[in-house]
Amino acid sequence: MAPLSTPALSAPSPWLARLRGLFGALLSLALTLLGLLLVTFIISRVVPIDPVLSIMGQRASEAQIEEARIALGLDKPMWQQFLIYVWNVLQGDLGTSIGSGEPVLQAVSRAFPATLELATLATILGVLAGVPAGVLAATRPGSLADQIVRLVGLMGYSMPVFWLGLIGLLLFYGILDWVGGPGRLDAIYDMQFEMEGMSRSGMILLDTALAGQWEMFGNALSHIILPAALLGYVSMAYISRMTRSFMMNELGQEYITTARVKGMPEWRVVWVHAMRNVLVPLITVIALSYAYLLEGSELTETIFAWPGLGSYITEALGRNDMPAVLGGTIVVGVAFVTLNLLSDLLYKLVDPRAR
């Protein structure tokens, strides 16, 4: 009698696998954000700054202080305070700034587009310069081109950002007058921009282009190009170094040798076959560089009087405005998490094996 054959296990449906992957990504996102809120909540409770005294002032009576403490929910157990904090954040309530008295979310939403505009342009410049430089260095290891790329990258890592910013302002604005000065617009254009209500996205280059104000667009470009180039240089140093490392690893693989033996043009070997695999880890590198710039480059924004998120958090720290600091920190954390999620999605799009 022939033994009974066990039925083969059916492979899971591709749609079911994708749903599981999506659920896992969303769960990881939720846990990361919850951890971020827990950290900011703990910081707000351990710093030696009484939020009630910061709001009420030193001259408030004991009764007024106690009443404010109850109104803020500070009389409840810590776990209840944390739940209230999470619920408020989910509703878009990041607290009220002690210095200005306005909602933190409103102030952050006004500052963040300036940082987004600056970081986006800087990342584009960093990618456009860093990727070709890294590929050039990897295809000619030990050559003069390789040494120059590595030296330029090392300088980008080593030189203080504030020093580069001051030198750039002195040379290109003060002496040569090639670029605009600190700020996002000249005073006359800034006034016109506000009076005509052109601000839609908060990003002046985009808003002036949509409004057809090309003269104002040129003025905004002259102001942003120097800080964007400075941050782009820092980004390029990181991207070129990682591109060189990834590309050298791929060029030593057997499939590259096979492609060359078959007589395939070198540019196709490098920019099509090798770059296809290099692009997978490079996406993560670019996303991390972009997230770092979105964090708000405090020194750069301070030097160039750029009213972005970095300047907002720095000024809030200077006046012990903890709701503003923590609100800005939450926005930075959300930006990091979102970019990591997007990089994972692009990773799977580029590399079918990761799906």
N, C-alpha and C positions, 0 to 999 in steps of 0.2 A: 504494500500500500504506500503510495507516494506521500511524502510529508506535506502537510498543509503549508502553503506559502503565505507569509504575512504580507498584508497590503502595504504598498509603499506609502510613506508619509507624503502628503501633498505639500508642495512648496507654498509658503504664505503668499497671499495676493500682493502685487506691487503697491496697490493703493493702500492696503492695510499697513504695509511696511512704511509707506510715506506718512500715513496718519500717526503711526507710532513715533516716527522720527520727529514730526511736528509737535506732538504732545510732549515728547521729551525735551525739545528745545524750549517750548513755552514754560514747562515746569522749571527747567534750569534758569530761565529768565526771571520767573517769579521769585524763586529762592534767592537768586543773586540780588534782586532789588530789595527783598525783605531783609537780607543781610546788610545791605547798604543803609537801609532805614534804621536798623538796630544799632549800627555803628554810630550814625549821626545822632541818634537819640541818646546813646550813652555819653557821647562827647558833650552834648548839651547839658547833661546832668552832672558831669564831673568837673567841668571848667569852673574856676573860682569866680564866677560872675553870676550874681543873683538876677534872674530876668525880671523879677518884680521890682527890685530897686532900680534897675536900669530903666524901666518904664515909668515908675512913679516918682523917682527922684529921692534924694536923701532926706528931704524935708517932709515926706509923707508920714502920717501918723500910723501907729500900730494897727488901728482899725482899718484904715485904708489899705495897708499892705496885706492884711489878712483877707479882706474882701477881694482884692485883686488876685491873691493866691487861689482862692476858691473859684473865681471866675475863669482862671487859666487851667483849672483842674489839677493844680500842684498839690492839693491836699489828698488826692486819691493815691492808692497803692501804685507802685511802679508799673506793674503789668497793665493796669487800666490806663495809666498815662501813655504807655507805648501803643496800646490799641487805639486810643484817641488820636495819637500822633500819626499812626498809619492811615487811619480813616480820613483825617484832614488832608494828608498828602495825596491820597487817592482822589480826593475831591478837588485837587488843585490848590489847596491852601498850604503854602509853605511858611506861613507866619507873617508877621508884620515887622518891618524894619524899625528898629529903635531910633535910628538917626533921622530918617525922613518921615516915618509914620505911614508910609504907603505899603501895600501888600508886596511881599518879596517877589512873588510870581510876576507881578506887573513890572517891577524894576528889572528882573532877570530877563523877561521877554523883550525888554527894550535894549538890554546890553548884549544878549546872546547873538542876534543877527550880525552885529559888527565883528564879533569873534568868528562866527561861521563864515562870513565873507572873506576875512583875512586868512583863516586857516585853509579854506578851499582853494584860494588862489595860490597860497604857499605850497600846498600839497601837489597841485597841478605842476607848478614849476619844479618841485623836487622830483616828481616822477619823470617829467620830460627830460630832465638833465641826468638824474641818477641812474635810470635803467640803461640808457645807451652807454653811459660811462662805465657802469659795472660790466656790461657785455663786452665793451672794448677791452677792458682790463683783463677779463677772463680769457678772451681769445688770443691775447698776446701776453701771457704771464712772463714776468721778468723784464719786459721791454720798457722803454722810456714812457710810453703811454700808460702802462700799468703803474709805474712808479709815480707819475703825476697824479693819476686818479687816487691812488692810496694816500699821497701827501695832501691833496686837497680835502679828502675825506677826514684825515687826521686833524687838519686845521679846523675843520667844521666841528669836530668833537672837542677840541682843546680850547679854542678861543672863547672867552666870555661873551655872551650874547649882548649884554649891556654895552661892552666896549665896542663891539662891531656896530651897534646901533648909533652910538655917539660919533664914531669915526665916519659912518655913512652919512649922518646928518651934516657933519662939518664939511665933508668933501662934496657930496652931491647936491646938498641944499644950500649950505652956507657959502661955499666957494664957487662951484660950477653952476649952481642954480638950474640943475637939470630936472629936479623933482620938486613936488610940493612939500611944505613943511609939516609939522605935527598937526594932528587932527584929521578928519575925514574929508573936509571941504574947506575952501577959503571962506572967510566970514560972510562975504556978500552972497556966495552961492548957498551957504548954510542957511542964511536967512530966507532966501528964495525957496529953498527946498522945504523948509518948515511952513512958510506962509502959503505956498501953493498946495500943501498937503500931498506931496508926491510919495511919501513913505507908505508903501504897501507891504513889502516883505521885510523892511528894515535894512536890506542890503542895498546900498546906494548905487552901486554899479548896475544892478538889475533894475532898480526902480527908475533911474534916469534913462536907461535904455528903453524901457517900456513906455516912458513918457515922451520919448523922442528928443530929450534934452541932451544933445550930443556934446555941446560945449561944457555943460556941467559934468557929463560923463567923463570927458577928458580931464577935467580938474580933479574929479574923484580918483581917476586912475593914476594921476601924478602923485597923489597923496598916499595911495595904497601900495604902489609898486616897490618902494624901498623897504618898508617893513615886511611885505610879502616875499621879496627877494631874499631878505635876511633870514626869515624863517624857512624859506624854500631851500636855502643853502644848508641849513642845519638838517632839514629833512633829506636833502640830496646826499649828504655825507653818510647817513644811516642806510638809505635805500641803495646807494651805489655799492657800499661794502657788502650788504647782504646779497645783492644781485650777483656780484662777482663770485661770492662763495657758492651760491646755488648753481650758477652757470658752470663753474669749474668742475663741480661734482657731476653735472649732467654730461659735460663734454668728455668725461672719462668712461662713460658707459658703453657697453657693447653695441647697442643699437645705433649710436652715433658713428662708431667705427664702420659698421655695416653700411650705413648710408653713404659714408665717404668712399668706401670701396666700390660701391655701385656707381660712382661718378656724379653723385648729387651735388649741385652747386653749394659752396660753403655758406652763402647767405641763407639758403633754405635750410641747411642743416642746423644753423644757429638760431635763426629767427622763427622757424616753423616747428621743427621737431624738438629741439632742446628747450626753446622758450615755452612750448606747450606744457612741459613738466615743471619748468622753473616758475611759471605763472601761479601754480597752486600755492606754494609757501609764500611767494611774493605778495599775494593778496593780503595775507595776514600781516606781513611787514608794513605794507602801505596803510592798512587799516589802523594799526597801532600808532604809526607816525601821525596819521590824521587825527586820531583820538587825542594824542599828546598835544597837538596844536589846538584842538577844540577845548582842551582843558583850560585854555586861557594863558597865553604866555605873558605872565605878569610884568616881567622886566621890559619886554618889547613894547607892550601896550602902554606902560608907564612912560617910557622914553619918548614914544611917538604920540603921546596924549590920545591914545586910541580908546574910545569909550566902550570897551568890550567887557567880557565876563571876568577876565583876569584882573582888570583895573577895579571892577566893582567889588570883587572879593577882597582885594588888597586894601581898598579904602575902608571896607567894612571891618576888616581885622584891625585897622588903625584906630577905629573908634569903638572897639569892643562890641560891635553889632553882631552878636552870635546868630540871631535868626537869619540875617542876610548871608552870613558866611555859610551856615549849614544849608540854606536854600540853594545857594550857588553850588555847593558841593554835591547836593542831590542831582542837580541838572547835569553836572560834569559826569557823575556816575551813570546816569541814564544814557548819556551820549556814549560813554565807553561800552556799556552793555549792548546798546543798539548796534554800534559799529561791529562789535564782535559777532553778533547774531547775523548781520548782513554779510560779514566776511565768511561765516560758515556756509551761508546759502550760496554765495558766489563760489566757494570752494567746491561744493557739490555740483554746481552747474558746470564748472570747468573740468572737474575730474569725475567722470561717471562712476568710477570705482568706489567713490565715497558715498554714493547714494544708497 
